[in-house]
Amino acid sequence: MRRHLVEGSAARLFAAYWGSLLLVDLTHGVRSLALPAVVLLVAALATGRTVAVTVYVAVIGWLFVTGFAVNSLGELRVTGPADGVRIAVLLAGAMLGRLASRQVGPGRGRR
């Protein structure tokens, strides 16, 4: 049961939610650090996951970066082409994290 909770997709989404919130809060003084910090979190959480979970984790990261680092007080609004760049960077980081787990070796990191 414990292994299922740690390896399950719901645990990754939970960690993406709270981890993104924590990182955006910790980098509040230097907003330019929020995106790279969340990209690293998203890449780590996407390892060994399906494409759907990888995309969900990236979108959760984008919501927090856009809501709290770019805009204030959790306001989600489109600010222009920069939003597309942010989601593309987060998706690329998540996919790289997912693909990196596939390069570990035969039989490891595959689901």
Backbone torsions as a table, in degrees:
resi	resn	phi	psi	omega
1	MET	NA	-44.5	-178.7
2	ARG	-62.4	-42.2	179.4
3	ARG	-62.1	-40.2	179.0
4	HIS	-62.1	-40.1	-179.5
5	LEU	-68.1	-38.6	-178.4
6	VAL	-73.9	-38.7	-175.8
7	GLU	-90.7	-9.0	-176.1
8	GLY	-70.4	155.5	-179.7
9	SER	-65.9	-34.3	-179.8
10	ALA	-62.0	-36.8	178.5
11	ALA	-65.7	-36.7	178.5
12	ARG	-67.4	-40.7	178.8
13	LEU	-66.8	-39.3	176.4
14	PHE	-60.9	-46.1	180.0
15	ALA	-66.4	-35.2	177.7
16	ALA	-64.6	-42.1	-179.3
17	TYR	-62.7	-58.6	-174.7
18	TRP	-74.0	-34.3	177.9
19	GLY	-66.2	-42.3	177.5
20	SER	-63.2	-42.3	178.2
21	LEU	-61.0	-45.1	179.7
22	LEU	-63.2	-46.8	-178.3
23	LEU	-65.5	-40.5	178.4
24	VAL	-65.3	-37.4	178.2
25	ASP	-68.2	-42.5	-179.4
26	LEU	-67.5	-28.9	-179.9
27	THR	-99.0	18.4	-175.3
28	HIS	-60.7	-36.3	-179.9
29	GLY	-69.6	-30.9	179.9
30	VAL	-123.3	87.9	-172.8
31	ARG	-63.1	-24.3	-179.0
32	SER	-69.5	-14.9	177.9
33	LEU	-87.7	-13.7	-175.7
34	ALA	-63.6	-48.0	-177.4
35	LEU	-63.6	-50.0	178.7
36	PRO	-60.8	-37.3	179.4
37	ALA	-64.4	-43.7	-179.7
38	VAL	-71.1	-33.7	176.3
39	VAL	-61.3	-43.1	177.9
40	LEU	-63.4	-41.5	177.3
41	LEU	-62.2	-47.0	-179.1
42	VAL	-61.7	-42.3	178.9
43	ALA	-62.8	-41.6	179.3
44	ALA	-66.3	-40.0	-178.0
45	LEU	-75.7	-19.5	-178.1
46	ALA	-85.7	-9.5	-177.5
47	THR	-61.9	128.2	176.7
48	GLY	73.0	12.7	-178.4
49	ARG	-102.1	168.2	176.4
50	THR	-74.5	167.9	178.7
51	VAL	-62.4	-39.5	-179.1
52	ALA	-61.7	-47.2	179.9
53	VAL	-65.0	-37.6	177.8
54	THR	-60.1	-44.9	179.1
55	VAL	-66.8	-42.5	179.7
56	TYR	-60.3	-43.5	-179.9
57	VAL	-63.0	-42.3	179.1
58	ALA	-64.9	-40.1	179.9
59	VAL	-67.3	-39.1	176.6
60	ILE	-61.1	-44.1	176.7
61	GLY	-60.2	-42.3	179.5
62	TRP	-62.4	-40.9	179.9
63	LEU	-59.2	-43.4	-178.8
64	PHE	-73.6	-39.8	178.2
65	VAL	-64.3	-45.6	-179.6
66	THR	-68.4	-42.2	-175.2
67	GLY	-74.2	-35.6	-172.5
68	PHE	-116.0	-26.7	179.8
69	ALA	-93.8	-39.4	-179.1
70	VAL	-86.4	-53.9	176.8
71	ASN	-99.1	172.3	-177.5
72	SER	-108.2	152.1	172.7
73	LEU	60.5	31.2	175.8
74	GLY	76.2	17.6	-179.6
75	GLU	-76.8	117.7	179.3
76	LEU	-97.4	111.0	175.3
77	ARG	-149.1	148.7	-179.4
78	VAL	-75.0	128.3	-177.5
79	THR	-108.7	3.8	178.1
80	GLY	123.6	-158.8	-177.4
81	PRO	-61.6	-22.5	179.7
82	ALA	-61.9	-30.4	177.0
83	ASP	-65.2	-40.3	177.2
84	GLY	-64.3	-38.0	177.8
85	VAL	-65.7	-44.2	-179.7
86	ARG	-61.9	-45.8	-179.4
87	ILE	-68.1	-34.7	177.9
88	ALA	-65.8	-41.4	178.6
89	VAL	-64.8	-42.7	179.4
90	LEU	-66.5	-41.4	177.4
91	LEU	-65.0	-40.1	178.4
92	ALA	-64.8	-42.5	177.1
93	GLY	-62.4	-41.6	178.9
94	ALA	-65.3	-43.7	179.7
95	MET	-66.9	-37.2	176.0
96	LEU	-64.1	-40.5	175.8
97	GLY	-62.8	-40.5	178.7
98	ARG	-66.0	-45.2	-178.8
99	LEU	-70.4	-32.1	178.9
100	ALA	-62.5	-34.6	179.2
101	SER	-69.6	-24.6	178.3
102	ARG	-77.9	-18.8	-178.7
103	GLN	-90.8	2.6	-176.4
104	VAL	-63.5	-42.0	-179.3
105	GLY	158.8	171.4	-177.9
106	PRO	-66.6	129.0	176.6
107	GLY	84.5	-12.1	-179.9
108	ARG	-107.5	140.1	177.9
109	GLY	79.5	1.3	179.9
110	ARG	-100.0	141.0	178.6
111	ARG	-133.7	NA	NA
